Amino acid sequence: MTTYEVYYRKNETFRPDKSLKMSDITNMKTHVAVALIEGSKDDVFRKMQGEFMDAGTSRIVNGMIKKGHTHHTSMSVGDVLRDFDTGATYQCDMVGWTKVGGK
């Protein structure tokens, strides 16, 4: 089973960022790390919806919201998954996932 690092977009723009680079994510310029979740990309998306989120993850996400690091509870368009083992990174798109490239 794949483990993904979940990154939520810092601003409230719920649309894909076609110019997003890995360095934007890893330097936390555009996104903030909120969880480490196992499953397929679609499983992780479902687990990161407020009504399905476990209590520990929910506390972390709500803490990030209170601190002003992000503005939403449930995973949405523009948020990111990074494969913990391979580093492959995917941005949540309007439908499905888009691989993030660049440095």
C-alpha positions, 0 to 999 in steps of 0.5 A: 500500500502506498503512503502519501504526504498530504499538502493543503494549499495555503490560499483559498483558490480552489483551482489547479496551479499549472505552474506549480513546482516541487520546490513550491511545495517542499519549501512550503511556499504554496502548501502546508503538510497536514497528514501522512495517509496510506491508500490509493490517491482516490482513497486518500482523497476520500479519507481527507474529506471532513466527514471521513477524517479520523480524529487525529488528522482532523485535529491537525487540520483544524489546528492549521486552519486556526494558525492561518496556514490553510483555510479548508478542512477537506481535501480539494482541487489544488491540494497535493499528494506526495508518494512518501517512498518515490517522491512522485507528486500529484495535484488534485485536479477538477477530475483526477490527478495531475503529476507535478514536475519541475524543481 
